[in-house]
């Protein structure tokens, strides 16, 4: 793990996505979830040789499409127009899920409503009356990928932490999350606990006061 760092300002969504992209191993097969994670595709370099997978049946996805590059029939799982890279392939939905469930993806990056200190993930339903649940492929990705990373805002609109001791929302996957990227801090979850790799616009001490779990400061 890299040395602990701190910045004066919180990270923007683009800055978060750029950090995630830089952390993805060269040559990895990766799925980017709906929402913030989609932006990661815009910061992957050709030199990394990362291959992006979407559960609606595509391997070799490129950055988000804009302007004349938009093709209404070329979308990711979140219905966002995307580009294709040379060698891109298309396949049946069932084959796509077999890739996910069979452990063929190195990393998936998902959004979340909550993550527990044990790496449990809740990202498909808040349990609120009238809320529309959206499971999609999240459960298959969270458990099937070799590594599951999360991109999310650290605090709710009410100022409550989304990194919690125990989940209060319906569970997507247990003990699956190993990294969390937020605007205020980046966390690594492993057998030693929750380590803060970096803080942004907040000190480690302030972060520790606001979060309901024990934190380890990175070396």
BELWO-V437865 format. One record per residue. RES is the residue in one letter. NEAR is the number of other C-alpha atoms within 8 Angstrom. Layout:
# BELWO-V437865
RES,NEAR  RES,NEAR
This chain:
# BELWO-V437865
X,3  X,4  X,7  X,10  X,7  X,9  X,8  X,7  X,7  X,10  X,12  X,7  X,8  X,8  X,8  X,13  X,13  X,11  X,8  X,10  X,11  X,8  X,6  X,9  X,7  X,8  X,8  X,12  X,12  X,13  X,13  X,14  X,14  X,10  X,8  X,12  X,13  X,10  X,11  X,13  X,11  X,8  X,10  X,11  X,6  X,6  X,5  X,9  X,9  X,13  X,11  X,12  X,13  X,13  X,13  X,9  X,12  X,13  X,11  X,13  X,14  X,11  X,9  X,12  X,10  X,7  X,5  X,4  X,7  X,11  X,9  X,6  X,4  X,9  X,11  X,11  X,10  X,8  X,6  X,8  X,13  X,14  X,12  X,9  X,8  X,5  X,5  X,10  X,7  X,7  X,8  X,8  X,9  X,6  X,9  X,14  X,11  X,8  X,10  X,14  X,12  X,7  X,10  X,11  X,14  X,11  X,14  X,15  X,13  X,13  X,13  X,12  X,11  X,12  X,14  X,12  X,13  X,8  X,12  X,15  X,16  X,15  X,12  X,13  X,13  X,10  X,7  X,6  X,4  X,4  X,8  X,5  X,7  X,6  X,8  X,5  X,8  X,12  X,10  X,10  X,13  X,13  X,11  X,12  X,15  X,10  X,10  X,16  X,13  X,12  X,14  X,12  X,8  X,11  X,9  X,9  X,5  X,5  X,6  X,7  X,11  X,11  X,11  X,13  X,9  X,6  X,13  X,4  X,10  X,10  X,11  X,12  X,11  X,8  X,8  X,12  X,15  X,11  X,11  X,12  X,13  X,12  X,13  X,11  X,12  X,12  X,12  X,11  X,14  X,7  X,4  X,5  X,10  X,12  X,11  X,15  X,15  X,11  X,14  X,14  X,11  X,11  X,9  X,9  X,6  X,8  X,9  X,11  X,7  X,7  X,10  X,10  X,8  X,7  X,9  X,8  X,9  X,9  X,4
